[in-house]
Amino acid sequence: MPEINAMPRARYIVKLLCAALACLLCSCDRQQPQSPPAATTQASTRPSLWRTLESASPVAVVSPGDELKLRAAIEQARSSAEQARQKWFYASADDRPRWAVKWAAPLVGKPADQTEHVWVAPVHWSPFRIEGVLASTPVKDLACGKHLGDLVSFPVEEISDWIHFTTQPASAAELSSPHEGGFTLQLLSEQYGTPK
């Protein structure tokens, strides 16, 4: 029965994703920070807004001017998600740990439409719902009450990105590793530099 074997496999996927995507796992918080993050030296013209919090996950705080671009990247991810799901469905057991889906997870509190974008290692991915292991540490409390390593389930309409590394990344910080998807990551890296 797949349900019995899902948790050990899911823990393996979480460990592998955390190692391979440690610098890429991000949460995009719609709220502006209380104080601006310290600028870091980057090759890009704009200072990186990626910052590491106690959660040890890089966090991108998107400026208001970039929200439209981010929405376009999310729409691109959503419009290609069904094709990605079909590839994931037929992927080999060795290939599945190189897949991740970003979830626009509802947060506790008001306003009700507030979300945090967290990565999930898919275990089951149907045309309607995704079930997987939370693979990035949420910065704020999720409405579902889940934490890193917990099993989560959400409708496909809440996908905000997906990524599939076609080869094993050489290092955790290697966004340039051959991949499909990763639309929001690509945009954030272009706008703010590579996460530290």
WOJOVEN-V964758 format. One record per helix or strand. SS is the DSSP state (2 for helix, 1 for strand). FROM is the first residue (numbers start at 1). TO is the last residue. If there is no record, write none. Layout:
SS:FROM:TO, SS:FROM:TO
This chain:
2:2:21, 1:26:29, 1:50:52, 1:58:61, 2:64:79, 2:81:90, 2:93:96, 1:99:107, 1:115:125, 1:129:134, 1:142:142, 1:151:155, 2:156:158, 1:159:165, 1:179:181, 2:183:192
